Amino acid sequence: MPVASNGPVQHIGRWQDEYTAFRRDLHRHPELGFEEHRTAQLVCERLRALGIEHHPGVGRTGIVAVVRGRRDSAGRSVGLRADMDALPMHEDNDFEHRSRYDGRMHGCGHDGHTTMLLAAARYLHETRNFDGTAFLIFQPGEEGHAGAKAMIDDGLFERFPAEAVFALHNWPALAPGRIGLTPGPAMAAADRIEITIDGRGGHGAHPHAAVDPVLVAGHMITAAQSIVSRNVSPIDTAVVSLCAMQAGNPGAMSVIPARATLVGTVRTFRPATQDLIEGRLHELVGSIAAAFGARATLKYERIYPATINHERETAFAADVAESLVGADNVVRNLDPSMGSEDFSFMLRERPGAFARLGQGGAEGGCLLHNSRYDFNDAVIPLGAGYLAALAERALPLPAAEGG
């Protein structure tokens, strides 16, 4: 893994075995959003042992650690964030540190993110090679629970007034040793849709006497796929996916149910496109149901806004990454992802940048949210070193005092 010959990556690399063990312990004990009690306790224990000031219970199970630099001549500060929660999914790995709990898994690498931020906190506390204050934000509930918003609503930036915020997410599609950033829209907004179709149940042998909600659902699924292709500009980007359907009983082959439910997601980058899709869905759902003599309602929830990186902070973060791994290993215009991130809420409050850390694995088909996913422990020093370097470069000591 190509990195500069000195600096935080090498310093943190001396702790590789310790933090690999810590990360794997978190992987064995995954906790869902706002249930990260054990995870938070372990993080607080480590911070306490290091003598690092920390504040638990921010946004329910979140933690903010405070590390002060060698000086604080201008009162400046920076925020570094990592998410802690796991996913409600079954793990199919068979290694020793696989999840001990059915239906819970660190399938997105938040165990690694937590570990990297903890290692960065230790490095910054030991070296204090900066002028100001670093706030290290251990965030709960990223996976659909809007934990970032919960922390903000709980006074995150009033109590810990970071001037800018930065975050890092592992990325299997990038090779280990590479870091990618996307100026502007980096991750899509995530909306949840739920369509409830009420028909009239009946016997499968006498469909003329019923109003079949399964048939109506089929037409809605087909029509929904036309929204992007026939309403959204080809130079814009959007996704409409209906991912789940519930209707009837598989054991009752001849019973037409009275109700069907469709659940899915909408992903967009622009609020105008988001408005367009929501409006078209309402029109299609109502008109298609009426055409078949059924009734239908659409529940449209805007879960996460788009993650919009700030231009200046993104360029700064890319420069920091380049100082660690060289220009050839920094992707300054990484393609945006239609995945979503609740770090978007923090970027609405403060300027900052969301980066993606290469960890490999995609070539074997093991992407995020895959039942055989595992975080690549080899990238812990680089990810932690990058986070620490952001603080050092954002809050530089006078040249004569630099470490």
FENBELDA-V315241 format. One record per run of one state. SS is the DSSP state (@ for helix, = for strand, . for the rest). FROM is the first residue (numbers start at 0). TO is the last residue. If there is no record, write none. Layout:
BEGIN
SS:FROM:TO + SS:FROM:TO
END
This chain:
BEGIN
.:0:6 + @:7:12 + .:13:14 + @:15:27 + .:28:35 + @:36:49 + .:50:51 + =:52:57 + .:58:60 + =:61:67 + .:68:69 + =:70:70 + .:71:75 + =:76:82 + .:83:85 + =:86:86 + .:87:103 + =:104:104 + .:105:108 + @:109:126 + .:127:129 + =:130:130 + .:131:131 + =:132:138 + .:139:145 + @:146:152 + .:153:154 + @:155:158 + .:159:162 + =:163:170 + .:171:177 + =:178:181 + .:182:182 + =:183:186 + .:187:187 + =:188:197 + .:198:198 + =:199:199 + .:200:200 + =:201:202 + .:203:205 + @:206:208 + .:209:209 + =:210:210 + .:211:211 + @:212:230 + .:231:236 + =:237:246 + .:247:253 + =:254:255 + .:256:257 + =:258:267 + .:268:269 + @:270:290 + .:291:293 + =:294:303 + .:304:305 + =:306:308 + .:309:309 + @:310:324 + .:325:325 + @:326:328 + =:329:330 + .:331:331 + =:332:332 + .:333:335 + =:336:336 + .:337:341 + @:342:348 + .:349:349 + =:350:357 + .:358:360 + @:361:363 + .:364:375 + @:376:393 + .:394:397 + @:398:400 + .:401:402
END
